[in-house]
Amino acid sequence: MNEKEHYVTEGVCGERQKNAADRFCRGRERLDKVEVTNEDLKQITVRLDTLIEKQAQQIKNHEERIEVLEKRPSQLWDRLVYAIIGAVCSGLVGFLMSGFPH
């Protein structure tokens, strides 16, 4: 073997360089697209965080409102019981004041 057989010709070398440059350009284009997609994902994440915070506030508000609504029947019942006790006590006091029959 002589030494010239180990070397690549200029045409082959130029072709390989062109192929490498083409691959580099395609890789760069894909990287640019990935960067745009990444930025879009960041913006979506920020929007989702905002939506999640709003949903959490709404859930908290709903829980508070439900709690108030759940307490209403017991409050009404308590008022009714107090009214009945008051009426019975008033009647008893009135009966005693009217001259308890001896």
C-alpha positions as CSV (number, residue, x, y, z in Angstrom):
1,M,0.0,0.0,0.0
2,N,1.2,3.4,-0.8
3,E,0.5,6.5,1.2
4,K,-2.0,8.0,-1.2
5,E,-4.5,5.2,-0.6
6,H,-5.0,6.3,3.0
7,Y,-6.1,9.8,2.2
8,V,-9.5,11.1,1.2
9,T,-9.7,13.0,-2.0
10,E,-10.8,16.6,-2.0
11,G,-14.1,15.8,-3.7
12,V,-15.0,13.2,-1.0
13,C,-13.8,15.6,1.7
14,G,-15.9,18.4,0.3
15,E,-18.9,16.2,0.1
16,R,-18.5,15.0,3.7
17,Q,-18.2,18.6,4.8
18,K,-21.3,19.6,2.9
19,N,-23.2,16.7,4.5
20,A,-22.0,17.7,7.9
21,A,-23.0,21.3,7.3
22,D,-26.5,20.2,6.1
23,R,-26.9,18.0,9.2
24,F,-25.8,20.9,11.4
25,C,-28.4,23.2,9.8
26,R,-31.2,20.7,10.2
27,G,-30.1,20.2,13.8
28,R,-30.1,23.9,14.4
29,E,-33.6,24.3,12.9
30,R,-34.9,21.5,15.1
31,L,-33.2,23.1,18.1
32,D,-34.8,26.5,17.3
33,K,-38.2,24.8,17.1
34,V,-37.6,23.1,20.4
35,E,-36.7,26.4,22.0
36,V,-39.9,28.0,20.7
37,T,-41.9,25.0,22.0
38,N,-40.2,25.3,25.3
39,E,-41.1,28.9,25.6
40,D,-44.7,28.1,24.7
41,L,-44.7,25.4,27.4
42,K,-43.5,28.0,29.9
43,Q,-46.3,30.4,29.0
44,I,-48.8,27.6,29.3
45,T,-47.4,26.6,32.7
46,V,-47.8,30.1,33.9
47,R,-51.4,30.2,32.7
48,L,-52.2,26.9,34.3
49,D,-50.7,28.1,37.6
50,T,-53.0,31.1,37.4
51,L,-56.0,28.9,36.6
52,I,-55.2,26.6,39.5
53,E,-55.0,29.5,41.9
54,K,-58.4,30.8,40.7
55,Q,-59.9,27.3,41.0
56,A,-58.5,27.0,44.5
57,Q,-60.1,30.3,45.5
58,Q,-63.4,29.3,44.0
59,I,-63.3,26.0,45.8
60,K,-62.6,27.8,49.1
61,N,-65.4,30.2,48.4
62,H,-67.8,27.3,47.6
63,E,-66.8,25.5,50.8
64,E,-67.5,28.6,52.9
65,R,-70.9,29.1,51.2
66,I,-71.8,25.4,51.6
67,E,-70.8,25.5,55.3
68,V,-73.1,28.5,55.8
69,L,-75.9,26.7,54.0
70,E,-75.4,23.6,56.1
71,K,-75.6,25.6,59.3
72,R,-78.9,27.3,58.4
73,P,-81.2,24.4,59.3
74,S,-79.5,23.9,62.7
75,Q,-79.8,27.7,63.4
76,L,-83.4,27.7,62.5
77,W,-84.0,24.7,64.7
78,D,-82.2,26.4,67.6
79,R,-84.4,29.5,67.1
80,L,-87.5,27.4,67.1
81,V,-86.4,25.6,70.3
82,Y,-85.6,28.9,72.0
83,A,-88.9,30.3,70.9
84,I,-90.8,27.3,72.3
85,I,-88.8,27.5,75.6
86,G,-89.5,31.2,75.8
87,A,-93.2,30.7,75.2
88,V,-93.4,27.9,77.8
89,C,-91.6,30.0,80.3
90,S,-93.7,33.1,79.5
91,G,-96.8,31.0,79.9
92,L,-95.6,29.6,83.2
93,V,-94.7,33.0,84.5
94,G,-98.0,34.4,83.4
95,F,-99.9,31.5,85.0
96,L,-98.0,32.0,88.3
97,M,-98.6,35.8,88.2
98,S,-102.3,35.4,87.5
99,G,-102.8,34.1,90.9
100,F,-101.8,30.5,91.2
101,P,-104.9,28.7,92.4
102,H,-104.6,27.7,96.0
